[in-house]
Amino acid sequence: MAEDATRALGKGSLPPGPVPEGLIRIYSMRFCPYSHRTRLILQAKGIRHEVININLKNKPEWYYTKHPFGQIPVLENSKHQLIYESVIACEYLDDAYPGRKLYPFDPYERARQKMLLELFYKILGYQNTVFFGGDCISMIDYLFWPWFERLDVYGIADCVSHTPALRLWIAAMKQDPAVCALLIDKNIFLGFLNLYFQNNPDAFDYGLSC
């Protein structure tokens, strides 16, 4: 079973217990791009974690103690500390855990990546390296990726057909182990969307075996 392939918890469910020492917990949803980017960082840095999926159409009452508006993702550690907003959560993981740093050490390069994130839809011709942060994958690539992975699901994959650098980046990202570990089959994603737009709370568990 994939690391995030747990059934979503809804109203009436019991809250999970304390986070075990040595683990971090992510409250997530299998198809959410904001959760996806945070799970990419957990994978890329090899951080031991557990996933609790939340049914966003039928949220557990206890979940509002984790986030005041019931949003995802939320990180929780064994000290009962809560971190939310996906970019903040990703930066926390990079700072708090050992391994290769995904944000650059250089203050200017770190700021540049954050500026690129703010410009999101205006950077397609900006990069002159394979990855947005340089010659190897870094934080900015993971923060962008979930939306590009969904282009084919939404039927707009051809929107990058006239941007060779972007197509090269997409091909390189598809070779990354963290990206590969979290890929969702297109048909499962489409099944989720079909149920989601019918306001069906079963959407969040689509594709999971009983």
C-alpha positions in Angstrom: 0.0 0.0 0.0 1.3 3.5 -0.8 2.3 5.6 2.1 -0.7 7.9 1.7 -3.2 5.2 0.7 -5.2 5.4 4.0 -8.9 5.9 4.1 -10.0 9.5 4.8 -11.4 10.2 8.3 -14.7 12.1 8.5 -17.3 13.2 11.1 -17.7 10.8 14.0 -14.2 9.4 13.6 -11.9 9.2 16.6 -8.9 11.5 16.7 -5.6 9.8 16.3 -3.4 9.5 19.3 -0.1 11.4 20.0 2.5 11.4 17.3 5.1 8.7 18.2 8.6 9.9 19.0 10.8 10.0 15.9 7.8 10.5 13.5 6.0 13.5 12.1 2.4 13.3 11.0 0.9 15.0 8.0 -2.9 15.6 7.8 -3.4 15.4 4.1 -5.7 14.5 1.3 -4.6 12.1 -1.5 -5.5 14.4 -4.4 -4.7 17.9 -2.9 -1.8 19.7 -4.6 -0.9 21.6 -1.5 -0.6 18.4 0.5 1.2 16.8 -2.4 4.0 19.4 -2.3 4.5 18.8 1.4 4.6 15.0 0.9 7.2 15.5 -1.8 9.5 17.2 0.7 8.9 14.4 3.2 9.8 11.8 0.5 12.7 13.8 -0.9 14.4 14.2 2.5 13.5 10.7 3.7 11.7 11.9 6.8 9.9 9.2 8.7 6.2 10.2 8.8 2.7 9.0 9.0 -0.3 10.2 6.9 -3.7 10.9 8.2 -6.1 11.6 5.3 -9.1 14.0 5.9 -12.4 13.9 4.2 -12.8 17.5 3.2 -16.5 17.2 2.5 -17.2 15.6 5.9 -14.4 16.9 8.2 -14.0 15.3 11.6 -15.0 17.6 14.4 -11.7 17.1 16.1 -9.8 18.3 13.1 -10.5 21.9 13.9 -8.2 21.6 16.8 -5.4 21.0 14.3 -6.3 23.9 12.0 -8.7 26.7 12.9 -10.4 26.5 9.4 -10.1 22.8 8.9 -7.6 23.2 6.0 -4.8 20.9 4.8 -2.0 20.2 5.0 -1.0 20.3 8.6 2.1 18.9 10.2 2.1 17.7 13.8 5.2 16.5 15.6 5.6 14.5 18.9 5.8 17.8 20.8 2.2 18.5 19.8 3.5 21.4 17.6 1.3 22.2 14.6 2.6 23.7 11.3 0.3 24.7 8.5 0.3 26.5 5.1 2.1 24.3 2.6 5.1 26.6 1.8 5.7 27.2 5.5 5.4 23.5 6.2 7.9 22.7 3.5 10.4 25.2 4.7 10.0 23.9 8.3 10.8 20.4 7.1 13.9 21.6 5.2 15.1 23.5 8.3 14.2 21.0 11.0 15.5 17.8 9.5 18.9 16.6 8.3 19.9 15.6 4.8 20.4 17.6 1.7 19.0 21.1 2.0 16.4 21.8 -0.7 16.4 25.6 -0.2 19.8 27.2 -1.1 22.1 28.3 1.7 22.9 31.6 -0.1 20.4 34.2 1.1 20.0 35.7 -2.4 19.3 32.4 -4.1 16.9 31.5 -1.3 15.1 34.8 -1.8 15.1 34.3 -5.6 13.4 30.9 -5.3 10.7 32.6 -3.1 10.3 35.3 -5.7 9.9 32.7 -8.4 7.2 31.1 -6.4 5.3 34.4 -6.1 5.6 34.8 -9.9 4.4 31.2 -10.5 2.6 31.7 -13.8 5.2 34.2 -15.2 8.3 32.1 -15.0 7.9 29.7 -17.9 10.7 31.4 -19.9 12.7 32.4 -16.9 14.9 29.4 -16.2 18.1 28.7 -18.1 18.9 25.4 -16.4 17.1 22.1 -16.3 15.6 22.8 -12.9 14.2 26.1 -11.7 16.8 26.4 -8.9 19.9 25.3 -10.9 21.4 22.0 -12.2 19.8 19.8 -9.5 16.3 19.6 -8.1 15.5 21.9 -5.2 12.7 23.3 -3.1 11.2 25.4 -5.9 10.8 22.4 -8.2 8.8 20.5 -5.6 6.7 23.5 -4.8 5.7 23.9 -8.5 5.4 20.2 -9.5 1.9 19.2 -8.2 0.2 21.6 -10.6 2.2 20.4 -13.6 1.5 16.8 -12.7 -2.2 17.5 -13.0 -2.0 19.1 -16.5 -2.9 15.8 -18.2 -5.7 15.1 -15.7 -7.3 18.4 -16.6 -6.8 17.8 -20.3 -4.4 20.8 -20.9 -1.0 19.0 -21.2 -0.6 20.5 -24.7 -0.2 24.0 -23.0 3.5 23.3 -22.6 4.0 21.9 -26.1 5.7 25.2 -27.3 8.0 25.5 -24.3 10.9 23.1 -24.8 12.6 24.1 -21.5 9.5 23.4 -19.6 9.0 20.1 -21.3 12.6 19.1 -20.5 11.9 20.1 -16.8 8.8 17.9 -16.7 10.7 14.9 -18.1 13.4 15.4 -15.6 10.9 15.7 -12.7 9.3 12.4 -13.7 12.6 10.7 -13.1 12.9 11.9 -9.5 12.3 9.2 -6.8 10.1 11.4 -4.6 7.9 12.4 -7.6 7.6 8.8 -8.8 6.7 7.6 -5.3 3.6 9.9 -5.2 2.3 9.7 -8.7 -1.4 9.0 -8.9 -2.9 7.1 -11.9 -4.7 9.5 -14.2 -7.9 7.3 -14.2 -8.0 7.3 -10.4 -7.6 11.1 -10.4 -10.5 11.4 -12.9 -12.6 9.1 -10.8 -12.0 11.3 -7.8 -12.9 14.5 -9.7 -16.1 13.0 -11.0 -17.3 12.2 -7.5 -15.9 15.4 -6.0 -17.9 17.6 -8.3 -21.0 15.6 -7.4 -20.3 16.5 -3.7 -19.9 12.9 -3.0 -17.9 12.3 0.3 -16.7 9.0 -1.1 -14.5 10.9 -3.6 -11.6 11.1 -1.1 -11.2 7.3 -0.9 -11.7 6.6 -4.7 -9.4 3.9 -5.9 -8.6 2.4 -2.5 -9.5 -1.2 -1.8 -12.1 -1.8 0.8 
